[in-house]
């Protein structure tokens, strides 16, 4: 689950499950709230998040 902001009650961007990669996510805020949940049956390495900070235009 990914939310646009720093809290669990921020606007929901999307909920992604399974082994498929989610689409690129762009935040309107300065923070993203991420909830990662795994079941207790299958053991993998976890997850990887790659992010890029893009400054707001000044004009």
Predicted model as a PDB file, atoms N, CA, C, CB and O in Angstrom, pLDDT in the B-factor column:
MODEL        1                                                                  
ATOM      1  N   UNK A   1       0.850  -1.154   0.000  1.00 92.00           N  
ATOM      2  CA  UNK A   1       0.000   0.000   0.000  1.00 92.00           C  
ATOM      3  C   UNK A   1       0.908   1.232   0.000  1.00 92.00           C  
ATOM      4  CB  UNK A   1      -0.974  -0.011   1.221  1.00 92.00           C  
ATOM      5  O   UNK A   1       1.871   1.302   0.764  1.00 92.00           O  
ATOM      6  N   UNK A   2       0.596   2.192  -0.855  1.00 93.00           N  
ATOM      7  CA  UNK A   2       1.368   3.433  -0.936  1.00 93.00           C  
ATOM      8  C   UNK A   2       0.406   4.600  -0.782  1.00 93.00           C  
ATOM      9  CB  UNK A   2       2.159   3.531  -2.286  1.00 93.00           C  
ATOM     10  O   UNK A   2      -0.623   4.670  -1.454  1.00 93.00           O  
ATOM     11  N   UNK A   3       0.761   5.524   0.123  1.00 95.00           N  
ATOM     12  CA  UNK A   3      -0.054   6.715   0.359  1.00 95.00           C  
ATOM     13  C   UNK A   3       0.771   7.967   0.100  1.00 95.00           C  
ATOM     14  CB  UNK A   3      -0.612   6.725   1.799  1.00 95.00           C  
ATOM     15  O   UNK A   3       1.982   7.986   0.318  1.00 95.00           O  
ATOM     16  N   UNK A   4       0.096   9.011  -0.368  1.00 94.00           N  
ATOM     17  CA  UNK A   4       0.732  10.269  -0.733  1.00 94.00           C  
ATOM     18  C   UNK A   4       0.817  11.185   0.479  1.00 94.00           C  
ATOM     19  CB  UNK A   4      -0.037  10.956  -1.872  1.00 94.00           C  
ATOM     20  O   UNK A   4      -0.060  12.022   0.694  1.00 94.00           O  
ATOM     21  N   UNK A   5       1.861  11.030   1.260  1.00 93.00           N  
ATOM     22  CA  UNK A   5       2.056  11.799   2.479  1.00 93.00           C  
ATOM     23  C   UNK A   5       2.766  10.948   3.513  1.00 93.00           C  
ATOM     24  CB  UNK A   5       0.713  12.309   3.028  1.00 93.00           C  
ATOM     25  O   UNK A   5       3.144   9.810   3.236  1.00 93.00           O  
ATOM     26  N   UNK A   6       2.946  11.492   4.691  1.00 92.00           N  
ATOM     27  CA  UNK A   6       3.724  10.797   5.703  1.00 92.00           C  
ATOM     28  C   UNK A   6       2.944  10.003   6.718  1.00 92.00           C  
ATOM     29  CB  UNK A   6       4.531  11.752   6.406  1.00 92.00           C  
ATOM     30  O   UNK A   6       3.491   9.611   7.749  1.00 92.00           O  
ATOM     31  N   UNK A   7       1.651   9.753   6.446  1.00 95.00           N  
ATOM     32  CA  UNK A   7       0.817   9.079   7.447  1.00 95.00           C  
ATOM     33  C   UNK A   7      -0.025   7.965   6.824  1.00 95.00           C  
ATOM     34  CB  UNK A   7      -0.094  10.091   8.141  1.00 95.00           C  
ATOM     35  O   UNK A   7      -0.258   7.948   5.616  1.00 95.00           O  
ATOM     36  N   UNK A   8      -0.473   7.044   7.664  1.00 93.00           N  
ATOM     37  CA  UNK A   8      -1.322   5.945   7.216  1.00 93.00           C  
ATOM     38  C   UNK A   8      -2.710   6.377   6.801  1.00 93.00           C  
ATOM     39  CB  UNK A   8      -1.431   4.930   8.289  1.00 93.00           C  
ATOM     40  O   UNK A   8      -3.460   5.578   6.241  1.00 93.00           O  
ATOM     41  N   UNK A   9      -3.072   7.621   7.062  1.00 95.00           N  
ATOM     42  CA  UNK A   9      -4.374   8.146   6.644  1.00 95.00           C  
ATOM     43  C   UNK A   9      -4.251   9.108   5.465  1.00 95.00           C  
ATOM     44  CB  UNK A   9      -5.053   8.849   7.812  1.00 95.00           C  
ATOM     45  O   UNK A   9      -5.248   9.701   5.053  1.00 95.00           O  
ATOM     46  N   UNK A  10      -3.045   9.273   4.913  1.00 95.00           N  
ATOM     47  CA  UNK A  10      -2.855  10.130   3.733  1.00 95.00           C  
ATOM     48  C   UNK A  10      -3.573   9.523   2.528  1.00 95.00           C  
ATOM     49  CB  UNK A  10      -1.340  10.319   3.423  1.00 95.00           C  
ATOM     50  O   UNK A  10      -3.973   8.359   2.555  1.00 95.00           O  
ATOM     51  N   UNK A  11      -3.729  10.321   1.473  1.00 95.00           N  
ATOM     52  CA  UNK A  11      -4.449   9.864   0.271  1.00 95.00           C  
ATOM     53  C   UNK A  11      -3.819   8.609  -0.310  1.00 95.00           C  
ATOM     54  CB  UNK A  11      -4.474  10.968  -0.791  1.00 95.00           C  
ATOM     55  O   UNK A  11      -2.605   8.541  -0.500  1.00 95.00           O  
ATOM     56  N   UNK A  12      -4.654   7.621  -0.589  1.00 95.00           N  
ATOM     57  CA  UNK A  12      -4.188   6.351  -1.135  1.00 95.00           C  
ATOM     58  C   UNK A  12      -3.779   6.515  -2.595  1.00 95.00           C  
ATOM     59  CB  UNK A  12      -5.276   5.274  -1.002  1.00 95.00           C  
ATOM     60  O   UNK A  12      -4.565   6.994  -3.412  1.00 95.00           O  
ATOM     61  N   UNK A  13      -2.553   6.118  -2.922  1.00 93.00           N  
ATOM     62  CA  UNK A  13      -2.094   6.095  -4.313  1.00 93.00           C  
ATOM     63  C   UNK A  13      -2.441   4.751  -4.929  1.00 93.00           C  
ATOM     64  CB  UNK A  13      -0.565   6.364  -4.405  1.00 93.00           C  
ATOM     65  O   UNK A  13      -2.953   4.694  -6.047  1.00 93.00           O  
ATOM     66  N   UNK A  14      -2.164   3.662  -4.207  1.00 92.00           N  
ATOM     67  CA  UNK A  14      -2.488   2.346  -4.734  1.00 92.00           C  
ATOM     68  C   UNK A  14      -2.079   1.236  -3.793  1.00 92.00           C  
ATOM     69  CB  UNK A  14      -1.831   2.146  -6.065  1.00 92.00           C  
ATOM     70  O   UNK A  14      -1.291   1.429  -2.867  1.00 92.00           O  
ATOM     71  N   UNK A  15      -2.640   0.065  -4.058  1.00 92.00           N  
ATOM     72  CA  UNK A  15      -2.300  -1.138  -3.303  1.00 92.00           C  
ATOM     73  C   UNK A  15      -1.845  -2.167  -4.315  1.00 92.00           C  
ATOM     74  CB  UNK A  15      -3.514  -1.665  -2.442  1.00 92.00           C  
ATOM     75  O   UNK A  15      -2.576  -2.486  -5.252  1.00 92.00           O  
ATOM     76  N   UNK A  16      -0.648  -2.687  -4.135  1.00 88.00           N  
ATOM     77  CA  UNK A  16      -0.040  -3.568  -5.126  1.00 88.00           C  
ATOM     78  C   UNK A  16       0.326  -4.882  -4.466  1.00 88.00           C  
ATOM     79  CB  UNK A  16       1.204  -2.913  -5.769  1.00 88.00           C  
ATOM     80  O   UNK A  16       0.948  -4.901  -3.404  1.00 88.00           O  
ATOM     81  N   UNK A  17      -0.060  -5.981  -5.098  1.00 84.00           N  
ATOM     82  CA  UNK A  17       0.166  -7.309  -4.528  1.00 84.00           C  
ATOM     83  C   UNK A  17       0.793  -8.227  -5.565  1.00 84.00           C  
ATOM     84  CB  UNK A  17      -1.151  -7.911  -4.009  1.00 84.00           C  
ATOM     85  O   UNK A  17       0.680  -8.002  -6.770  1.00 84.00           O  
ATOM     86  N   UNK A  18       1.446  -9.250  -5.081  1.00 78.00           N  
ATOM     87  CA  UNK A  18       1.989 -10.263  -5.973  1.00 78.00           C  
ATOM     88  C   UNK A  18       3.428  -9.976  -6.373  1.00 78.00           C  
ATOM     89  CB  UNK A  18       1.134 -10.373  -7.205  1.00 78.00           C  
ATOM     90  O   UNK A  18       4.113  -9.162  -5.753  1.00 78.00           O  
ATOM     91  N   UNK A  19       3.865 -10.654  -7.409  1.00 76.00           N  
ATOM     92  CA  UNK A  19       5.261 -10.546  -7.836  1.00 76.00           C  
ATOM     93  C   UNK A  19       5.468  -9.546  -8.967  1.00 76.00           C  
ATOM     94  CB  UNK A  19       5.764 -11.893  -8.267  1.00 76.00           C  
ATOM     95  O   UNK A  19       6.609  -9.299  -9.360  1.00 76.00           O  
ATOM     96  N   UNK A  20       4.399  -8.966  -9.497  1.00 78.00           N  
ATOM     97  CA  UNK A  20       4.529  -7.981 -10.575  1.00 78.00           C  
ATOM     98  C   UNK A  20       4.986  -6.639 -10.008  1.00 78.00           C  
ATOM     99  CB  UNK A  20       3.189  -7.818 -11.333  1.00 78.00           C  
ATOM    100  O   UNK A  20       4.610  -6.258  -8.900  1.00 78.00           O  
ATOM    101  N   UNK A  21       5.803  -5.930 -10.790  1.00 80.00           N  
ATOM    102  CA  UNK A  21       6.245  -4.606 -10.379  1.00 80.00           C  
ATOM    103  C   UNK A  21       5.084  -3.625 -10.483  1.00 80.00           C  
ATOM    104  CB  UNK A  21       7.438  -4.134 -11.238  1.00 80.00           C  
ATOM    105  O   UNK A  21       4.329  -3.671 -11.454  1.00 80.00           O  
ATOM    106  N   UNK A  22       4.925  -2.742  -9.506  1.00 82.00           N  
ATOM    107  CA  UNK A  22       3.884  -1.712  -9.611  1.00 82.00           C  
ATOM    108  C   UNK A  22       4.309  -0.658 -10.627  1.00 82.00           C  
ATOM    109  CB  UNK A  22       3.608  -1.053  -8.227  1.00 82.00           C  
ATOM    110  O   UNK A  22       5.479  -0.610 -11.004  1.00 82.00           O  
ATOM    111  N   UNK A  23       3.386   0.184 -11.077  1.00 88.00           N  
ATOM    112  CA  UNK A  23       3.764   1.249 -12.005  1.00 88.00           C  
ATOM    113  C   UNK A  23       4.599   2.303 -11.277  1.00 88.00           C  
ATOM    114  CB  UNK A  23       2.506   1.897 -12.640  1.00 88.00           C  
ATOM    115  O   UNK A  23       4.695   2.284 -10.050  1.00 88.00           O  
ATOM    116  N   UNK A  24       5.200   3.222 -12.035  1.00 88.00           N  
ATOM    117  CA  UNK A  24       5.940   4.316 -11.432  1.00 88.00           C  
ATOM    118  C   UNK A  24       4.965   5.166 -10.615  1.00 88.00           C  
ATOM    119  CB  UNK A  24       6.664   5.173 -12.520  1.00 88.00           C  
ATOM    120  O   UNK A  24       3.861   5.465 -11.068  1.00 88.00           O  
ATOM    121  N   UNK A  25       5.376   5.545  -9.426  1.00 88.00           N  
ATOM    122  CA  UNK A  25       4.531   6.314  -8.510  1.00 88.00           C  
ATOM    123  C   UNK A  25       5.119   7.708  -8.364  1.00 88.00           C  
ATOM    124  CB  UNK A  25       4.410   5.611  -7.120  1.00 88.00           C  
ATOM    125  O   UNK A  25       6.317   7.857  -8.121  1.00 88.00           O  
ATOM    126  N   UNK A  26       4.282   8.729  -8.509  1.00 86.00           N  
ATOM    127  CA  UNK A  26       4.713  10.113  -8.325  1.00 86.00           C  
ATOM    128  C   UNK A  26       3.904  10.715  -7.187  1.00 86.00           C  
ATOM    129  CB  UNK A  26       4.542  10.947  -9.640  1.00 86.00           C  
ATOM    130  O   UNK A  26       2.675  10.647  -7.182  1.00 86.00           O  
ATOM    131  N   UNK A  27       4.598  11.299  -6.231  1.00 87.00           N  
ATOM    132  CA  UNK A  27       3.951  11.894  -5.067  1.00 87.00           C  
ATOM    133  C   UNK A  27       3.691  13.382  -5.292  1.00 87.00           C  
ATOM    134  CB  UNK A  27       4.811  11.689  -3.813  1.00 87.00           C  
ATOM    135  O   UNK A  27       4.485  14.064  -5.940  1.00 87.00           O  
ATOM    136  N   UNK A  28       2.590  13.876  -4.761  1.00 86.00           N  
ATOM    137  CA  UNK A  28       2.307  15.307  -4.764  1.00 86.00           C  
ATOM    138  C   UNK A  28       2.856  15.959  -3.501  1.00 86.00           C  
ATOM    139  CB  UNK A  28       0.796  15.560  -4.883  1.00 86.00           C  
ATOM    140  O   UNK A  28       2.963  17.183  -3.432  1.00 86.00           O  
ATOM    141  N   UNK A  29       3.201  15.159  -2.510  1.00 82.00           N  
ATOM    142  CA  UNK A  29       3.725  15.639  -1.234  1.00 82.00           C  
ATOM    143  C   UNK A  29       5.231  15.420  -1.172  1.00 82.00           C  
ATOM    144  CB  UNK A  29       3.028  14.929  -0.054  1.00 82.00           C  
ATOM    145  O   UNK A  29       5.835  14.941  -2.132  1.00 82.00           O  
ATOM    146  N   UNK A  30       5.832  15.770  -0.047  1.00 85.00           N  
ATOM    147  CA  UNK A  30       7.261  15.573   0.145  1.00 85.00           C  
ATOM    148  C   UNK A  30       7.589  14.197   0.707  1.00 85.00           C  
ATOM    149  CB  UNK A  30       7.806  16.637   1.059  1.00 85.00           C  
ATOM    150  O   UNK A  30       8.760  13.836   0.828  1.00 85.00           O  
ATOM    151  N   UNK A  31       6.554  13.424   1.052  1.00 89.00           N  
ATOM    152  CA  UNK A  31       6.754  12.114   1.649  1.00 89.00           C  
ATOM    153  C   UNK A  31       5.814  11.094   1.020  1.00 89.00           C  
ATOM    154  CB  UNK A  31       6.542  12.175   3.165  1.00 89.00           C  
ATOM    155  O   UNK A  31       4.756  11.442   0.495  1.00 89.00           O  
ATOM    156  N   UNK A  32       6.218   9.838   1.082  1.00 91.00           N  
ATOM    157  CA  UNK A  32       5.354   8.705   0.728  1.00 91.00           C  
ATOM    158  C   UNK A  32       5.280   7.802   1.942  1.00 91.00           C  
ATOM    159  CB  UNK A  32       5.890   7.924  -0.536  1.00 91.00           C  
ATOM    160  O   UNK A  32       6.280   7.590   2.627  1.00 91.00           O  
ATOM    161  N   UNK A  33       4.102   7.271   2.207  1.00 94.00           N  
ATOM    162  CA  UNK A  33       3.898   6.300   3.282  1.00 94.00           C  
ATOM    163  C   UNK A  33       3.767   4.941   2.621  1.00 94.00           C  
ATOM    164  CB  UNK A  33       2.628   6.645   4.162  1.00 94.00           C  
ATOM    165  O   UNK A  33       2.923   4.751   1.745  1.00 94.00           O  
ATOM    166  N   UNK A  34       4.596   3.998   3.033  1.00 91.00           N  
ATOM    167  CA  UNK A  34       4.626   2.675   2.426  1.00 91.00           C  
ATOM    168  C   UNK A  34       4.361   1.626   3.495  1.00 91.00           C  
ATOM    169  CB  UNK A  34       5.980   2.415   1.726  1.00 91.00           C  
ATOM    170  O   UNK A  34       4.978   1.636   4.559  1.00 91.00           O  
ATOM    171  N   UNK A  35       3.429   0.718   3.196  1.00 91.00           N  
ATOM    172  CA  UNK A  35       3.154  -0.404   4.094  1.00 91.00           C  
ATOM    173  C   UNK A  35       3.484  -1.680   3.334  1.00 91.00           C  
ATOM    174  CB  UNK A  35       1.653  -0.403   4.594  1.00 91.00           C  
ATOM    175  O   UNK A  35       2.873  -1.972   2.306  1.00 91.00           O  
ATOM    176  N   UNK A  36       4.455  -2.442   3.841  1.00 86.00           N  
ATOM    177  CA  UNK A  36       4.856  -3.710   3.235  1.00 86.00           C  
ATOM    178  C   UNK A  36       4.412  -4.829   4.157  1.00 86.00           C  
ATOM    179  CB  UNK A  36       6.400  -3.765   2.982  1.00 86.00           C  
ATOM    180  O   UNK A  36       4.718  -4.825   5.350  1.00 86.00           O  
ATOM    181  N   UNK A  37       3.687  -5.789   3.597  1.00 81.00           N  
ATOM    182  CA  UNK A  37       3.213  -6.934   4.387  1.00 81.00           C  
ATOM    183  C   UNK A  37       3.541  -8.206   3.627  1.00 81.00           C  
ATOM    184  CB  UNK A  37       1.674  -6.838   4.678  1.00 81.00           C  
ATOM    185  O   UNK A  37       3.294  -8.304   2.425  1.00 81.00           O  
ATOM    186  N   UNK A  38       4.093  -9.169   4.327  1.00 78.00           N  
ATOM    187  CA  UNK A  38       4.424 -10.457   3.725  1.00 78.00           C  
ATOM    188  C   UNK A  38       3.738 -11.562   4.514  1.00 78.00           C  
ATOM    189  CB  UNK A  38       5.964 -10.679   3.684  1.00 78.00           C  
ATOM    190  O   UNK A  38       3.504 -11.430   5.716  1.00 78.00           O  
ATOM    191  N   UNK A  39       3.420 -12.649   3.827  1.00 74.00           N  
ATOM    192  CA  UNK A  39       2.824 -13.769   4.551  1.00 74.00           C  
ATOM    193  C   UNK A  39       3.919 -14.567   5.258  1.00 74.00           C  
ATOM    194  CB  UNK A  39       2.019 -14.682   3.587  1.00 74.00           C  
ATOM    195  O   UNK A  39       5.107 -14.325   5.049  1.00 74.00           O  
ATOM    196  N   UNK A  40       3.517 -15.495   6.076  1.00 73.00           N  
ATOM    197  CA  UNK A  40       4.503 -16.277   6.822  1.00 73.00           C  
ATOM    198  C   UNK A  40       4.896 -17.575   6.119  1.00 73.00           C  
ATOM    199  CB  UNK A  40       3.966 -16.594   8.192  1.00 73.00           C  
ATOM    200  O   UNK A  40       5.654 -18.364   6.681  1.00 73.00           O  
ATOM    201  N   UNK A  41       4.402 -17.814   4.908  1.00 75.00           N  
ATOM    202  CA  UNK A  41       4.640 -19.085   4.230  1.00 75.00           C  
ATOM    203  C   UNK A  41       5.831 -19.081   3.282  1.00 75.00           C  
ATOM    204  CB  UNK A  41       3.428 -19.471   3.476  1.00 75.00           C  
ATOM    205  O   UNK A  41       6.538 -20.084   3.180  1.00 75.00           O  
ATOM    206  N   UNK A  42       6.061 -17.994   2.600  1.00 71.00           N  
ATOM    207  CA  UNK A  42       7.109 -17.951   1.581  1.00 71.00           C  
ATOM    208  C   UNK A  42       8.172 -16.949   2.029  1.00 71.00           C  
ATOM    209  CB  UNK A  42       6.524 -17.565   0.174  1.00 71.00           C  
ATOM    210  O   UNK A  42       7.849 -15.839   2.453  1.00 71.00           O  
ATOM    211  N   UNK A  43       9.432 -17.345   1.931  1.00 72.00           N  
ATOM    212  CA  UNK A  43      10.519 -16.464   2.351  1.00 72.00           C  
ATOM    213  C   UNK A  43      11.310 -16.001   1.134  1.00 72.00           C  
ATOM    214  CB  UNK A  43      11.447 -17.178   3.362  1.00 72.00           C  
ATOM    215  O   UNK A  43      11.926 -16.801   0.430  1.00 72.00           O  
ATOM    216  N   UNK A  44      11.278 -14.710   0.909  1.00 70.00           N  
ATOM    217  CA  UNK A  44      12.094 -14.076  -0.125  1.00 70.00           C  
ATOM    218  C   UNK A  44      12.909 -12.973   0.537  1.00 70.00           C  
ATOM    219  CB  UNK A  44      11.208 -13.507  -1.295  1.00 70.00           C  
ATOM    220  O   UNK A  44      12.863 -12.818   1.757  1.00 70.00           O  
ATOM    221  N   UNK A  45      13.634 -12.223  -0.236  1.00 70.00           N  
ATOM    222  CA  UNK A  45      14.545 -11.212   0.303  1.00 70.00           C  
ATOM    223  C   UNK A  45      13.834  -9.940   0.767  1.00 70.00           C  
ATOM    224  CB  UNK A  45      15.573 -10.857  -0.737  1.00 70.00           C  
ATOM    225  O   UNK A  45      14.474  -9.099   1.398  1.00 70.00           O  
ATOM    226  N   UNK A  46      12.558  -9.762   0.487  1.00 72.00           N  
ATOM    227  CA  UNK A  46      11.841  -8.550   0.894  1.00 72.00           C  
ATOM    228  C   UNK A  46      11.450  -7.714  -0.309  1.00 72.00           C  
ATOM    229  CB  UNK A  46      12.693  -7.717   1.848  1.00 72.00           C  
ATOM    230  O   UNK A  46      10.825  -8.211  -1.246  1.00 72.00           O  
ATOM    231  N   UNK A  47      11.825  -6.429  -0.279  1.00 76.00           N  
ATOM    232  CA  UNK A  47      11.479  -5.561  -1.395  1.00 76.00           C  
ATOM    233  C   UNK A  47      12.577  -4.523  -1.596  1.00 76.00           C  
ATOM    234  CB  UNK A  47      10.115  -4.875  -1.156  1.00 76.00           C  
ATOM    235  O   UNK A  47      13.427  -4.321  -0.729  1.00 76.00           O  
ATOM    236  N   UNK A  48      12.543  -3.875  -2.746  1.00 80.00           N  
ATOM    237  CA  UNK A  48      13.485  -2.808  -3.078  1.00 80.00           C  
ATOM    238  C   UNK A  48      12.679  -1.612  -3.540  1.00 80.00           C  
ATOM    239  CB  UNK A  48      14.512  -3.258  -4.175  1.00 80.00           C  
ATOM    240  O   UNK A  48      11.761  -1.750  -4.348  1.00 80.00           O  
ATOM    241  N   UNK A  49      13.017  -0.442  -3.032  1.00 83.00           N  
ATOM    242  CA  UNK A  49      12.388   0.798  -3.473  1.00 83.00           C  
ATOM    243  C   UNK A  49      13.473   1.691  -4.072  1.00 83.00           C  
ATOM    244  CB  UNK A  49      11.649   1.518  -2.289  1.00 83.00           C  
ATOM    245  O   UNK A  49      14.526   1.892  -3.467  1.00 83.00           O  
ATOM    246  N   UNK A  50      13.214   2.211  -5.238  1.00 85.00           N  
ATOM    247  CA  UNK A  50      14.133   3.133  -5.898  1.00 85.00           C  
ATOM    248  C   UNK A  50      13.408   4.456  -6.031  1.00 85.00           C  
ATOM    249  CB  UNK A  50      14.609   2.591  -7.299  1.00 85.00           C  
ATOM    250  O   UNK A  50      12.287   4.500  -6.537  1.00 85.00           O  
ATOM    251  N   UNK A  51      14.028   5.530  -5.586  1.00 85.00           N  
ATOM    252  CA  UNK A  51      13.350   6.824  -5.640  1.00 85.00           C  
ATOM    253  C   UNK A  51      14.262   7.899  -6.223  1.00 85.00           C  
ATOM    254  CB  UNK A  51      12.878   7.237  -4.242  1.00 85.00           C  
ATOM    255  O   UNK A  51      15.485   7.767  -6.235  1.00 85.00           O  
ATOM    256  N   UNK A  52      13.638   8.950  -6.699  1.00 87.00           N  
ATOM    257  CA  UNK A  52      14.351  10.096  -7.251  1.00 87.00           C  
ATOM    258  C   UNK A  52      13.647  11.360  -6.780  1.00 87.00           C  
ATOM    259  CB  UNK A  52      14.415  10.033  -8.815  1.00 87.00           C  
ATOM    260  O   UNK A  52      12.424  11.470  -6.869  1.00 87.00           O  
ATOM    261  N   UNK A  53      14.417  12.303  -6.284  1.00 85.00           N  
ATOM    262  CA  UNK A  53      13.864  13.592  -5.846  1.00 85.00           C  
ATOM    263  C   UNK A  53      13.936  14.570  -7.013  1.00 85.00           C  
ATOM    264  CB  UNK A  53      14.637  14.153  -4.598  1.00 85.00           C  
ATOM    265  O   UNK A  53      15.002  14.779  -7.592  1.00 85.00           O  
ATOM    266  N   UNK A  54      12.811  15.159  -7.350  1.00 82.00           N  
ATOM    267  CA  UNK A  54      12.759  16.139  -8.436  1.00 82.00           C  
ATOM    268  C   UNK A  54      12.301  17.461  -7.824  1.00 82.00           C  
ATOM    269  CB  UNK A  54      11.791  15.673  -9.605  1.00 82.00           C  
ATOM    270  O   UNK A  54      11.177  17.539  -7.329  1.00 82.00           O  
ATOM    271  N   UNK A  55      13.141  18.509  -7.841  1.00 82.00           N  
ATOM    272  CA  UNK A  55      12.758  19.777  -7.250  1.00 82.00           C  
ATOM    273  C   UNK A  55      11.580  20.415  -7.992  1.00 82.00           C  
ATOM    274  CB  UNK A  55      13.945  20.723  -7.241  1.00 82.00           C  
ATOM    275  O   UNK A  55      11.436  20.252  -9.204  1.00 82.00           O  
ATOM    276  N   UNK A  56      10.741  21.142  -7.250  1.00 78.00           N  
ATOM    277  CA  UNK A  56       9.642  21.860  -7.864  1.00 78.00           C  
ATOM    278  C   UNK A  56      10.197  23.023  -8.690  1.00 78.00           C  
ATOM    279  CB  UNK A  56       8.647  22.367  -6.789  1.00 78.00           C  
ATOM    280  O   UNK A  56      11.207  23.619  -8.314  1.00 78.00           O  
ATOM    281  N   UNK A  57       9.550  23.349  -9.806  1.00 81.00           N  
ATOM    282  CA  UNK A  57       9.996  24.528 -10.562  1.00 81.00           C  
ATOM    283  C   UNK A  57       9.818  25.804  -9.722  1.00 81.00           C  
ATOM    284  CB  UNK A  57       9.207  24.649 -11.899  1.00 81.00           C  
ATOM    285  O   UNK A  57       8.855  25.924  -8.964  1.00 81.00           O  
ATOM    286  N   UNK A  58      10.734  26.730  -9.860  1.00 84.00           N  
ATOM    287  CA  UNK A  58      10.683  27.958  -9.069  1.00 84.00           C  
ATOM    288  C   UNK A  58       9.937  29.079  -9.755  1.00 84.00           C  
ATOM    289  CB  UNK A  58      12.065  28.413  -8.750  1.00 84.00           C  
ATOM    290  O   UNK A  58       9.673  30.101  -9.123  1.00 84.00           O  
ATOM    291  N   UNK A  59       9.591  28.936 -11.002  1.00 73.00           N  
ATOM    292  CA  UNK A  59       8.887  30.025 -11.709  1.00 73.00           C  
ATOM    293  C   UNK A  59       7.397  29.765 -11.814  1.00 73.00           C  
ATOM    294  CB  UNK A  59       9.467  30.215 -13.105  1.00 73.00           C  
ATOM    295  O   UNK A  59       6.667  30.581 -12.377  1.00 73.00           O  
TER     296      UNK A  59                                                      
ENDMDL                                                                          
END                                                                             
